[in-house]
Structures are given as C-alpha cells and as structure tokens.
C-alpha cells in the first residue's frame, strides 16, 4: 500500500477531487494548510507573523492506494487536474505504508 500526499493550489482541488471520484477513489482527506507554494497572484498571499514570510492557503490531499497501478493512476489524475499553468504548481509525495489497522468498536 502507498500513501499519496499532494499539496495543491486551493482553486484546483475541486477538479482534482471530482476526477479522483469519477475514477473510483474514495476516502480522501482534504486539509487546508498554510504553505509556501508560489502564489498565482497577490490576492492569494498573506503575511504570516508566525513564519515571518508570505504564505498561501493551499490544500493537502491524502489518499491511500492498494497497489502500484492505482497509485500511478491517482498521481496521473492529480498531476493532470491540479495544473495551474505555472511551474511548481504543487507537490506530490508517495510513501510506503508499513501496515494499516482498523479501529474497531470493542
């Protein structure tokens, strides 16, 4: 199993989630995060006192895939639909999952 974490511009996440859903991917986690992706325009940026730099609100998408084929397909979908037309539109990280355990009610 692989875990995909993708950092995407906020204005692209709806298209990414829609395309992943159409391909049968479920159980996505979507989290707003402050990050340092290159802003698409000045309205996207804000100054963070905590960081001491300009940041944007970007989205972290998390997804677990059962096999290599599904992982490759998910990465292809994310790359295709998260594009902004600019270099470094975001990042995708893939990690190996050592184990996955259900949380039971008992």
Biopython code that builds the backbone (N, CA, C, O; Angstrom):
import numpy as np
from Bio.PDB.StructureBuilder import StructureBuilder

atoms = [
    (1, "UNK", "N", (0.833, -1.179, 0.000)),
    (1, "UNK", "CA", (0.000, 0.000, 0.000)),
    (1, "UNK", "C", (0.880, 1.245, 0.000)),
    (1, "UNK", "O", (1.979, 1.263, 0.556)),
    (2, "UNK", "N", (0.358, 2.280, -0.641)),
    (2, "UNK", "CA", (1.066, 3.556, -0.729)),
    (2, "UNK", "C", (0.149, 4.670, -0.239)),
    (2, "UNK", "O", (-1.069, 4.621, -0.415)),
    (3, "UNK", "N", (0.762, 5.673, 0.378)),
    (3, "UNK", "CA", (0.030, 6.877, 0.752)),
    (3, "UNK", "C", (0.508, 8.008, -0.133)),
    (3, "UNK", "O", (1.708, 8.236, -0.284)),
    (4, "UNK", "N", (-0.443, 8.709, -0.712)),
    (4, "UNK", "CA", (-0.147, 9.878, -1.528)),
    (4, "UNK", "C", (-0.538, 11.106, -0.726)),
    (4, "UNK", "O", (-1.646, 11.190, -0.195)),
    (5, "UNK", "N", (0.383, 12.055, -0.645)),
    (5, "UNK", "CA", (0.094, 13.373, -0.089)),
    (5, "UNK", "C", (0.407, 14.372, -1.184)),
    (5, "UNK", "O", (1.520, 14.409, -1.709)),
    (6, "UNK", "N", (-0.574, 15.174, -1.520)),
    (6, "UNK", "CA", (-0.385, 16.169, -2.575)),
    (6, "UNK", "C", (-0.720, 17.549, -2.030)),
    (6, "UNK", "O", (-1.751, 17.738, -1.384)),
    (7, "UNK", "N", (0.153, 18.506, -2.292)),
    (7, "UNK", "CA", (-0.063, 19.896, -1.899)),
    (7, "UNK", "C", (-0.455, 20.651, -3.154)),
    (7, "UNK", "O", (0.325, 20.756, -4.100)),
    (8, "UNK", "N", (-1.679, 21.179, -3.152)),
    (8, "UNK", "CA", (-2.327, 21.691, -4.359)),
    (8, "UNK", "C", (-2.855, 23.093, -4.093)),
    (8, "UNK", "O", (-3.284, 23.403, -2.982)),
    (9, "UNK", "N", (-2.822, 23.939, -5.118)),
    (9, "UNK", "CA", (-3.455, 25.249, -5.001)),
    (9, "UNK", "C", (-4.946, 25.054, -4.732)),
    (9, "UNK", "O", (-5.601, 24.193, -5.319)),
    (10, "UNK", "N", (-5.447, 25.868, -3.844)),
    (10, "UNK", "CA", (-6.834, 25.727, -3.385)),
    (10, "UNK", "C", (-7.851, 25.813, -4.524)),
    (10, "UNK", "O", (-8.873, 25.128, -4.482)),
    (11, "UNK", "N", (-7.595, 26.625, -5.520)),
    (11, "UNK", "CA", (-8.554, 26.777, -6.617)),
    (11, "UNK", "C", (-8.571, 25.585, -7.568)),
    (11, "UNK", "O", (-9.383, 25.565, -8.493)),
    (12, "UNK", "N", (-7.709, 24.596, -7.379)),
    (12, "UNK", "CA", (-7.668, 23.416, -8.254)),
    (12, "UNK", "C", (-8.237, 22.167, -7.581)),
    (12, "UNK", "O", (-8.470, 21.165, -8.257)),
    (13, "UNK", "N", (-8.467, 22.204, -6.260)),
    (13, "UNK", "CA", (-8.823, 20.991, -5.532)),
    (13, "UNK", "C", (-10.158, 20.397, -5.965)),
    (13, "UNK", "O", (-10.282, 19.173, -6.010)),
    (14, "UNK", "N", (-11.156, 21.210, -6.284)),
    (14, "UNK", "CA", (-12.461, 20.678, -6.674)),
    (14, "UNK", "C", (-12.346, 19.805, -7.918)),
    (14, "UNK", "O", (-12.948, 18.733, -7.979)),
    (15, "UNK", "N", (-11.579, 20.252, -8.909)),
    (15, "UNK", "CA", (-11.405, 19.458, -10.131)),
    (15, "UNK", "C", (-10.659, 18.152, -9.844)),
    (15, "UNK", "O", (-10.977, 17.110, -10.416)),
    (16, "UNK", "N", (-9.675, 18.219, -8.962)),
    (16, "UNK", "CA", (-8.904, 17.018, -8.607)),
    (16, "UNK", "C", (-9.800, 16.008, -7.910)),
    (16, "UNK", "O", (-9.794, 14.828, -8.263)),
    (17, "UNK", "N", (-10.570, 16.454, -6.927)),
    (17, "UNK", "CA", (-11.453, 15.545, -6.173)),
    (17, "UNK", "C", (-12.512, 14.950, -7.092)),
    (17, "UNK", "O", (-12.809, 13.759, -6.999)),
    (18, "UNK", "N", (-13.078, 15.751, -7.966)),
    (18, "UNK", "CA", (-14.094, 15.264, -8.909)),
    (18, "UNK", "C", (-13.508, 14.174, -9.810)),
    (18, "UNK", "O", (-14.135, 13.134, -10.011)),
    (19, "UNK", "N", (-12.321, 14.406, -10.349)),
    (19, "UNK", "CA", (-11.692, 13.430, -11.247)),
    (19, "UNK", "C", (-11.320, 12.155, -10.503)),
    (19, "UNK", "O", (-11.499, 11.059, -11.035)),
    (20, "UNK", "N", (-10.807, 12.276, -9.285)),
    (20, "UNK", "CA", (-10.490, 11.078, -8.494)),
    (20, "UNK", "C", (-11.761, 10.295, -8.174)),
    (20, "UNK", "O", (-11.764, 9.066, -8.244)),
    (21, "UNK", "N", (-12.832, 10.991, -7.827)),
    (21, "UNK", "CA", (-14.110, 10.326, -7.544)),
    (21, "UNK", "C", (-14.652, 9.586, -8.750)),
    (21, "UNK", "O", (-15.161, 8.473, -8.621)),
    (22, "UNK", "N", (-14.547, 10.193, -9.918)),
    (22, "UNK", "CA", (-15.010, 9.541, -11.145)),
    (22, "UNK", "C", (-14.195, 8.294, -11.463)),
    (22, "UNK", "O", (-14.693, 7.372, -12.109)),
    (23, "UNK", "N", (-12.938, 8.265, -11.008)),
    (23, "UNK", "CA", (-12.074, 7.101, -11.235)),
    (23, "UNK", "C", (-12.229, 6.057, -10.122)),
    (23, "UNK", "O", (-11.549, 5.030, -10.133)),
    (24, "UNK", "N", (-13.121, 6.320, -9.166)),
    (24, "UNK", "CA", (-13.400, 5.334, -8.133)),
    (24, "UNK", "C", (-12.619, 5.473, -6.844)),
    (24, "UNK", "O", (-12.668, 4.587, -5.992)),
    (25, "UNK", "N", (-11.901, 6.568, -6.689)),
    (25, "UNK", "CA", (-11.147, 6.784, -5.447)),
    (25, "UNK", "C", (-12.080, 7.375, -4.401)),
    (25, "UNK", "O", (-12.806, 8.333, -4.670)),
    (26, "UNK", "N", (-12.054, 6.801, -3.220)),
    (26, "UNK", "CA", (-12.871, 7.264, -2.100)),
    (26, "UNK", "C", (-11.956, 7.473, -0.901)),
    (26, "UNK", "O", (-10.746, 7.268, -0.993)),
    (27, "UNK", "N", (-12.520, 7.868, 0.188)),
    (27, "UNK", "CA", (-11.779, 8.024, 1.443)),
    (27, "UNK", "C", (-10.595, 8.979, 1.292)),
    (27, "UNK", "O", (-9.473, 8.668, 1.692)),
    (28, "UNK", "N", (-10.863, 10.127, 0.714)),
    (28, "UNK", "CA", (-9.855, 11.167, 0.588)),
    (28, "UNK", "C", (-9.893, 12.043, 1.828)),
    (28, "UNK", "O", (-10.957, 12.263, 2.406)),
    (29, "UNK", "N", (-8.752, 12.536, 2.232)),
    (29, "UNK", "CA", (-8.688, 13.568, 3.270)),
    (29, "UNK", "C", (-8.229, 14.850, 2.610)),
    (29, "UNK", "O", (-7.285, 14.857, 1.820)),
    (30, "UNK", "N", (-8.908, 15.935, 2.944)),
    (30, "UNK", "CA", (-8.592, 17.231, 2.360)),
    (30, "UNK", "C", (-8.457, 18.216, 3.515)),
    (30, "UNK", "O", (-9.393, 18.415, 4.289)),
    (31, "UNK", "N", (-7.284, 18.827, 3.620)),
    (31, "UNK", "CA", (-6.980, 19.681, 4.747)),
    (31, "UNK", "C", (-6.432, 21.010, 4.240)),
    (31, "UNK", "O", (-5.500, 21.030, 3.436)),
    (32, "UNK", "N", (-7.003, 22.119, 4.705)),
    (32, "UNK", "CA", (-6.428, 23.434, 4.405)),
    (32, "UNK", "C", (-5.168, 23.603, 5.239)),
    (32, "UNK", "O", (-5.173, 23.374, 6.449)),
    (33, "UNK", "N", (-4.100, 24.004, 4.584)),
    (33, "UNK", "CA", (-2.828, 24.252, 5.275)),
    (33, "UNK", "C", (-2.242, 25.568, 4.777)),
    (33, "UNK", "O", (-2.558, 26.018, 3.675)),
    (34, "UNK", "N", (-1.400, 26.171, 5.581)),
    (34, "UNK", "CA", (-0.645, 27.342, 5.149)),
    (34, "UNK", "C", (0.661, 26.828, 4.567)),
    (34, "UNK", "O", (1.345, 26.015, 5.189)),
    (35, "UNK", "N", (1.003, 27.294, 3.389)),
    (35, "UNK", "CA", (2.207, 26.807, 2.748)),
    (35, "UNK", "C", (2.893, 27.892, 1.947)),
    (35, "UNK", "O", (2.474, 29.049, 1.918)),
    (36, "UNK", "N", (3.957, 27.474, 1.305)),
    (36, "UNK", "CA", (4.781, 28.442, 0.594)),
    (36, "UNK", "C", (4.871, 28.138, -0.898)),
    (36, "UNK", "O", (5.869, 28.461, -1.542)),
    (37, "UNK", "N", (3.823, 27.514, -1.448)),
    (37, "UNK", "CA", (3.778, 27.383, -2.900)),
    (37, "UNK", "C", (3.814, 28.783, -3.500)),
    (37, "UNK", "O", (3.393, 29.755, -2.872)),
    (38, "UNK", "N", (4.312, 28.867, -4.699)),
    (38, "UNK", "CA", (4.345, 30.164, -5.384)),
    (38, "UNK", "C", (2.904, 30.606, -5.655)),
    (38, "UNK", "O", (2.127, 29.881, -6.277)),
    (39, "UNK", "N", (2.568, 31.789, -5.186)),
    (39, "UNK", "CA", (1.207, 32.311, -5.343)),
    (39, "UNK", "C", (0.893, 32.563, -6.811)),
    (39, "UNK", "O", (1.764, 32.958, -7.584)),
    (40, "UNK", "N", (-0.359, 32.330, -7.185)),
    (40, "UNK", "CA", (-0.800, 32.602, -8.548)),
    (40, "UNK", "C", (-0.988, 34.102, -8.761)),
    (40, "UNK", "O", (-0.771, 34.612, -9.861)),
    (41, "UNK", "N", (-1.393, 34.806, -7.701)),
    (41, "UNK", "CA", (-1.490, 36.263, -7.752)),
    (41, "UNK", "C", (-1.404, 36.801, -6.326)),
    (41, "UNK", "O", (-1.431, 36.038, -5.359)),
    (42, "UNK", "N", (-1.302, 38.117, -6.210)),
    (42, "UNK", "CA", (-1.104, 38.749, -4.897)),
    (42, "UNK", "C", (-2.279, 38.517, -3.954)),
    (42, "UNK", "O", (-2.090, 38.483, -2.738)),
    (43, "UNK", "N", (-3.489, 38.356, -4.491)),
    (43, "UNK", "CA", (-4.665, 38.134, -3.642)),
    (43, "UNK", "C", (-4.588, 36.811, -2.895)),
    (43, "UNK", "O", (-5.223, 36.650, -1.852)),
    (44, "UNK", "N", (-3.824, 35.870, -3.414)),
    (44, "UNK", "CA", (-3.712, 34.545, -2.805)),
    (44, "UNK", "C", (-2.777, 34.562, -1.583)),
    (44, "UNK", "O", (-2.843, 33.665, -0.743)),
    (45, "UNK", "N", (-1.928, 35.557, -1.485)),
    (45, "UNK", "CA", (-0.922, 35.608, -0.423)),
    (45, "UNK", "C", (-1.397, 36.377, 0.795)),
    (45, "UNK", "O", (-2.241, 37.269, 0.713)),
    (46, "UNK", "N", (-0.824, 36.000, 1.925)),
    (46, "UNK", "CA", (-0.975, 36.777, 3.145)),
    (46, "UNK", "C", (0.328, 36.656, 3.909)),
    (46, "UNK", "O", (1.077, 35.695, 3.732)),
    (47, "UNK", "N", (0.589, 37.618, 4.746)),
    (47, "UNK", "CA", (1.810, 37.592, 5.530)),
    (47, "UNK", "C", (1.541, 36.838, 6.822)),
    (47, "UNK", "O", (0.579, 37.135, 7.530)),
    (48, "UNK", "N", (2.389, 35.864, 7.131)),
    (48, "UNK", "CA", (2.263, 35.092, 8.365)),
    (48, "UNK", "C", (3.251, 35.631, 9.393)),
    (48, "UNK", "O", (4.465, 35.600, 9.187)),
    (49, "UNK", "N", (2.716, 36.120, 10.491)),
    (49, "UNK", "CA", (3.574, 36.612, 11.569)),
    (49, "UNK", "C", (4.366, 35.451, 12.166)),
    (49, "UNK", "O", (5.535, 35.615, 12.515)),
    (50, "UNK", "N", (3.741, 34.282, 12.285)),
    (50, "UNK", "CA", (4.410, 33.117, 12.872)),
    (50, "UNK", "C", (5.617, 32.672, 12.046)),
    (50, "UNK", "O", (6.659, 32.321, 12.599)),
    (51, "UNK", "N", (5.472, 32.688, 10.737)),
    (51, "UNK", "CA", (6.533, 32.220, 9.847)),
    (51, "UNK", "C", (7.480, 33.354, 9.456)),
    (51, "UNK", "O", (8.659, 33.123, 9.185)),
    (52, "UNK", "N", (6.963, 34.559, 9.429)),
    (52, "UNK", "CA", (7.774, 35.699, 9.016)),
    (52, "UNK", "C", (7.954, 35.772, 7.515)),
    (52, "UNK", "O", (8.922, 36.358, 7.029)),
    (53, "UNK", "N", (7.033, 35.184, 6.781)),
    (53, "UNK", "CA", (7.079, 35.143, 5.316)),
    (53, "UNK", "C", (5.660, 35.242, 4.774)),
    (53, "UNK", "O", (4.683, 35.111, 5.512)),
    (54, "UNK", "N", (5.572, 35.474, 3.476)),
    (54, "UNK", "CA", (4.273, 35.390, 2.820)),
    (54, "UNK", "C", (3.925, 33.928, 2.612)),
    (54, "UNK", "O", (4.783, 33.122, 2.254)),
    (55, "UNK", "N", (2.659, 33.586, 2.840)),
    (55, "UNK", "CA", (2.177, 32.224, 2.671)),
    (55, "UNK", "C", (0.873, 32.261, 1.889)),
    (55, "UNK", "O", (0.274, 33.320, 1.701)),
    (56, "UNK", "N", (0.449, 31.098, 1.441)),
    (56, "UNK", "CA", (-0.868, 30.971, 0.823)),
    (56, "UNK", "C", (-1.601, 29.843, 1.540)),
    (56, "UNK", "O", (-0.990, 28.995, 2.191)),
    (57, "UNK", "N", (-2.931, 29.854, 1.404)),
    (57, "UNK", "CA", (-3.705, 28.715, 1.872)),
    (57, "UNK", "C", (-3.735, 27.725, 0.723)),
    (57, "UNK", "O", (-4.305, 27.997, -0.334)),
    (58, "UNK", "N", (-3.123, 26.587, 0.939)),
    (58, "UNK", "CA", (-3.128, 25.520, -0.056)),
    (58, "UNK", "C", (-3.854, 24.331, 0.552)),
    (58, "UNK", "O", (-4.235, 24.372, 1.721)),
    (59, "UNK", "N", (-4.045, 23.294, -0.210)),
    (59, "UNK", "CA", (-4.770, 22.120, 0.252)),
    (59, "UNK", "C", (-3.847, 20.911, 0.236)),
    (59, "UNK", "O", (-3.129, 20.664, -0.733)),
    (60, "UNK", "N", (-3.886, 20.163, 1.336)),
    (60, "UNK", "CA", (-3.169, 18.890, 1.385)),
    (60, "UNK", "C", (-4.204, 17.793, 1.170)),
    (60, "UNK", "O", (-5.148, 17.650, 1.947)),
    (61, "UNK", "N", (-4.013, 17.030, 0.116)),
    (61, "UNK", "CA", (-4.877, 15.900, -0.218)),
    (61, "UNK", "C", (-4.156, 14.631, 0.196)),
    (61, "UNK", "O", (-2.996, 14.431, -0.164)),
    (62, "UNK", "N", (-4.828, 13.772, 0.946)),
    (62, "UNK", "CA", (-4.239, 12.493, 1.353)),
    (62, "UNK", "C", (-5.116, 11.372, 0.824)),
    (62, "UNK", "O", (-6.344, 11.447, 0.857)),
    (63, "UNK", "N", (-4.456, 10.335, 0.337)),
    (63, "UNK", "CA", (-5.146, 9.212, -0.292)),
    (63, "UNK", "C", (-4.293, 7.967, -0.142)),
    (63, "UNK", "O", (-3.075, 8.025, -0.307)),
    (64, "UNK", "N", (-4.925, 6.834, 0.171)),
    (64, "UNK", "CA", (-4.214, 5.561, 0.273)),
    (64, "UNK", "C", (-4.627, 4.686, -0.917)),
    (64, "UNK", "O", (-5.810, 4.558, -1.230)),
    (65, "UNK", "N", (-3.629, 4.090, -1.567)),
    (65, "UNK", "CA", (-3.866, 3.216, -2.718)),
    (65, "UNK", "C", (-3.390, 1.806, -2.394)),
    (65, "UNK", "O", (-2.357, 1.626, -1.749)),
    (66, "UNK", "N", (-4.142, 0.813, -2.840)),
    (66, "UNK", "CA", (-3.851, -0.581, -2.544)),
    (66, "UNK", "C", (-2.668, -1.142, -3.331)),
    (66, "UNK", "O", (-1.950, -2.008, -2.829)),
    (67, "UNK", "N", (-2.457, -0.663, -4.550)),
    (67, "UNK", "CA", (-1.393, -1.247, -5.369)),
    (67, "UNK", "C", (-0.712, -0.194, -6.238)),
    (67, "UNK", "O", (-1.142, 0.957, -6.299)),
    (68, "UNK", "N", (0.354, -0.613, -6.903)),
    (68, "UNK", "CA", (1.158, 0.305, -7.732)),
    (68, "UNK", "C", (0.357, 0.904, -8.884)),
    (68, "UNK", "O", (0.525, 2.079, -9.208)),
    (69, "UNK", "N", (-0.517, 0.103, -9.509)),
    (69, "UNK", "CA", (-1.291, 0.611, -10.639)),
    (69, "UNK", "C", (-2.237, 1.729, -10.214)),
    (69, "UNK", "O", (-2.344, 2.750, -10.894)),
    (70, "UNK", "N", (-2.924, 1.535, -9.085)),
    (70, "UNK", "CA", (-3.842, 2.561, -8.592)),
    (70, "UNK", "C", (-3.062, 3.810, -8.148)),
    (70, "UNK", "O", (-3.532, 4.935, -8.319)),
    (71, "UNK", "N", (-1.883, 3.601, -7.586)),
    (71, "UNK", "CA", (-1.051, 4.735, -7.180)),
    (71, "UNK", "C", (-0.652, 5.551, -8.406)),
    (71, "UNK", "O", (-0.780, 6.775, -8.407)),
    (72, "UNK", "N", (-0.176, 4.889, -9.431)),
    (72, "UNK", "CA", (0.244, 5.583, -10.660)),
    (72, "UNK", "C", (-0.935, 6.315, -11.301)),
    (72, "UNK", "O", (-0.781, 7.433, -11.793)),
    (73, "UNK", "N", (-2.107, 5.685, -11.296)),
    (73, "UNK", "CA", (-3.287, 6.321, -11.878)),
    (73, "UNK", "C", (-3.683, 7.562, -11.073)),
    (73, "UNK", "O", (-4.000, 8.599, -11.655)),
    (74, "UNK", "N", (-3.668, 7.464, -9.748)),
    (74, "UNK", "CA", (-4.025, 8.607, -8.903)),
    (74, "UNK", "C", (-3.053, 9.761, -9.118)),
    (74, "UNK", "O", (-3.473, 10.914, -9.205)),
    (75, "UNK", "N", (-1.773, 9.466, -9.203)),
    (75, "UNK", "CA", (-0.772, 10.503, -9.438)),
    (75, "UNK", "C", (-1.018, 11.171, -10.792)),
    (75, "UNK", "O", (-0.936, 12.394, -10.904)),
    (76, "UNK", "N", (-1.314, 10.389, -11.800)),
    (76, "UNK", "CA", (-1.601, 10.944, -13.131)),
    (76, "UNK", "C", (-2.800, 11.890, -13.070)),
    (76, "UNK", "O", (-2.761, 12.983, -13.633)),
    (77, "UNK", "N", (-3.864, 11.469, -12.387)),
    (77, "UNK", "CA", (-5.076, 12.290, -12.268)),
    (77, "UNK", "C", (-4.772, 13.589, -11.520)),
    (77, "UNK", "O", (-5.193, 14.665, -11.944)),
    (78, "UNK", "N", (-4.049, 13.488, -10.423)),
    (78, "UNK", "CA", (-3.715, 14.680, -9.638)),
    (78, "UNK", "C", (-2.887, 15.639, -10.481)),
    (78, "UNK", "O", (-3.172, 16.836, -10.522)),
    (79, "UNK", "N", (-1.866, 15.122, -11.150)),
    (79, "UNK", "CA", (-0.999, 15.994, -11.959)),
    (79, "UNK", "C", (-1.786, 16.668, -13.086)),
    (79, "UNK", "O", (-1.561, 17.840, -13.390)),
    (80, "UNK", "N", (-2.699, 15.932, -13.697)),
    (80, "UNK", "CA", (-3.471, 16.478, -14.810)),
    (80, "UNK", "C", (-4.434, 17.574, -14.351)),
    (80, "UNK", "O", (-4.566, 18.602, -15.015)),
    (81, "UNK", "N", (-5.099, 17.359, -13.227)),
    (81, "UNK", "CA", (-6.160, 18.272, -12.806)),
    (81, "UNK", "C", (-5.711, 19.355, -11.826)),
    (81, "UNK", "O", (-6.465, 20.292, -11.564)),
    (82, "UNK", "N", (-4.506, 19.245, -11.283)),
    (82, "UNK", "CA", (-4.006, 20.264, -10.349)),
    (82, "UNK", "C", (-3.159, 21.322, -11.050)),
    (82, "UNK", "O", (-2.685, 22.259, -10.407)),
    (83, "UNK", "N", (-2.967, 21.185, -12.338)),
    (83, "UNK", "CA", (-2.137, 22.142, -13.083)),
    (83, "UNK", "C", (-2.683, 23.553, -12.967)),
    (83, "UNK", "O", (-3.894, 23.776, -12.964)),
    (84, "UNK", "N", (-1.766, 24.494, -12.872)),
    (84, "UNK", "CA", (-2.141, 25.917, -12.837)),
    (84, "UNK", "C", (-1.623, 26.676, -14.050)),
    (84, "UNK", "O", (-1.959, 27.844, -14.244)),
    (85, "UNK", "N", (-0.806, 26.017, -14.866)),
    (85, "UNK", "CA", (-0.190, 26.698, -15.998)),
    (85, "UNK", "C", (1.142, 27.340, -15.649)),
    (85, "UNK", "O", (1.774, 27.981, -16.488)),
    (86, "UNK", "N", (1.553, 27.164, -14.424)),
    (86, "UNK", "CA", (2.835, 27.705, -13.973)),
    (86, "UNK", "C", (3.704, 26.582, -13.434)),
    (86, "UNK", "O", (3.198, 25.546, -13.003)),
    (87, "UNK", "N", (5.026, 26.792, -13.460)),
    (87, "UNK", "CA", (5.911, 25.779, -12.873)),
    (87, "UNK", "C", (5.670, 25.678, -11.365)),
    (87, "UNK", "O", (5.227, 26.633, -10.727)),
    (88, "UNK", "N", (5.961, 24.535, -10.826)),
    (88, "UNK", "CA", (5.790, 24.279, -9.398)),
    (88, "UNK", "C", (4.389, 24.614, -8.910)),
    (88, "UNK", "O", (4.212, 25.421, -7.997)),
    (89, "UNK", "N", (3.405, 23.991, -9.521)),
    (89, "UNK", "CA", (2.011, 24.196, -9.139)),
    (89, "UNK", "C", (1.657, 23.447, -7.863)),
    (89, "UNK", "O", (0.544, 23.589, -7.356)),
    (90, "UNK", "N", (2.561, 22.671, -7.346)),
    (90, "UNK", "CA", (2.327, 21.893, -6.135)),
    (90, "UNK", "C", (3.291, 20.724, -6.099)),
    (90, "UNK", "O", (4.184, 20.613, -6.938)),
    (91, "UNK", "N", (3.103, 19.861, -5.126)),
    (91, "UNK", "CA", (3.992, 18.708, -4.957)),
    (91, "UNK", "C", (3.181, 17.482, -4.596)),
    (91, "UNK", "O", (2.145, 17.570, -3.937)),
    (92, "UNK", "N", (3.676, 16.326, -5.044)),
    (92, "UNK", "CA", (3.077, 15.032, -4.702)),
    (92, "UNK", "C", (4.157, 14.196, -4.040)),
    (92, "UNK", "O", (5.265, 14.056, -4.560)),
    (93, "UNK", "N", (3.817, 13.643, -2.888)),
    (93, "UNK", "CA", (4.733, 12.756, -2.166)),
    (93, "UNK", "C", (4.074, 11.393, -2.043)),
    (93, "UNK", "O", (2.875, 11.293, -1.785)),
    (94, "UNK", "N", (4.868, 10.341, -2.230)),
    (94, "UNK", "CA", (4.365, 8.970, -2.133)),
    (94, "UNK", "C", (5.194, 8.234, -1.093)),
    (94, "UNK", "O", (6.424, 8.223, -1.157)),
    (95, "UNK", "N", (4.508, 7.618, -0.132)),
    (95, "UNK", "CA", (5.179, 6.883, 0.937)),
    (95, "UNK", "C", (4.647, 5.459, 1.011)),
    (95, "UNK", "O", (3.483, 5.197, 0.706)),
    (96, "UNK", "N", (5.500, 4.565, 1.414)),
    (96, "UNK", "CA", (5.112, 3.179, 1.647)),
    (96, "UNK", "C", (4.399, 3.093, 2.998)),
    (96, "UNK", "O", (4.860, 3.672, 3.982)),
    (97, "UNK", "N", (3.289, 2.381, 3.046)),
    (97, "UNK", "CA", (2.593, 2.147, 4.309)),
    (97, "UNK", "C", (3.024, 0.796, 4.829)),
    (97, "UNK", "O", (2.879, -0.218, 4.147)),
    (98, "UNK", "N", (3.549, 0.784, 6.025)),
    (98, "UNK", "CA", (4.039, -0.459, 6.626)),
    (98, "UNK", "C", (2.883, -1.359, 7.041)),
    (98, "UNK", "O", (2.936, -2.571, 6.831)),
    (99, "UNK", "N", (1.842, -0.782, 7.625)),
    (99, "UNK", "CA", (0.673, -1.563, 7.999)),
    (99, "UNK", "C", (-0.521, -0.646, 8.111)),
    (99, "UNK", "O", (-0.371, 0.564, 8.282)),
    (100, "UNK", "N", (-1.709, -1.219, 8.015)),
    (100, "UNK", "CA", (-2.962, -0.492, 8.161)),
    (100, "UNK", "C", (-3.861, -1.341, 9.054)),
    (100, "UNK", "O", (-4.138, -2.502, 8.754)),
    (101, "UNK", "N", (-4.304, -0.753, 10.141)),
    (101, "UNK", "CA", (-5.101, -1.479, 11.130)),
    (101, "UNK", "C", (-6.449, -0.796, 11.318)),
    (101, "UNK", "O", (-6.510, 0.425, 11.460)),
    (102, "UNK", "N", (-7.527, -1.573, 11.321)),
    (102, "UNK", "CA", (-8.833, -0.962, 11.544)),
    (102, "UNK", "C", (-8.995, -0.559, 13.012)),
    (102, "UNK", "O", (-8.400, -1.152, 13.913)),
    (103, "UNK", "N", (-9.801, 0.446, 13.213)),
    (103, "UNK", "CA", (-10.179, 0.823, 14.574)),
    (103, "UNK", "C", (-11.528, 0.166, 14.820)),
    (103, "UNK", "O", (-12.514, 0.510, 14.168)),
    (104, "UNK", "N", (-11.581, -0.768, 15.747)),
    (104, "UNK", "CA", (-12.833, -1.446, 16.000)),
    (104, "UNK", "C", (-13.567, -0.811, 17.168)),
    (104, "UNK", "O", (-13.007, -0.003, 17.909)),
    (105, "UNK", "N", (-14.802, -1.183, 17.318)),
    (105, "UNK", "CA", (-15.637, -0.596, 18.361)),
    (105, "UNK", "C", (-15.535, -1.307, 19.699)),
    (105, "UNK", "O", (-16.269, -0.961, 20.625)),
    (106, "UNK", "N", (-14.657, -2.282, 19.834)),
    (106, "UNK", "CA", (-14.689, -3.035, 21.069)),
    (106, "UNK", "C", (-13.419, -3.072, 21.744)),
    (106, "UNK", "O", (-13.303, -3.679, 22.808)),
]
sb = StructureBuilder()
sb.init_structure("model")
sb.init_model(0)
sb.init_chain("A")
sb.init_seg("    ")
for serial, (resi, resn, name, xyz) in enumerate(atoms, 1):
    if name == "N":
        sb.init_residue(resn, " ", resi, " ")
    sb.init_atom(name, np.array(xyz, "f"), 0.0, 1.0, " ", f" {name:<3s}", serial, name[0])
structure = sb.get_structure()
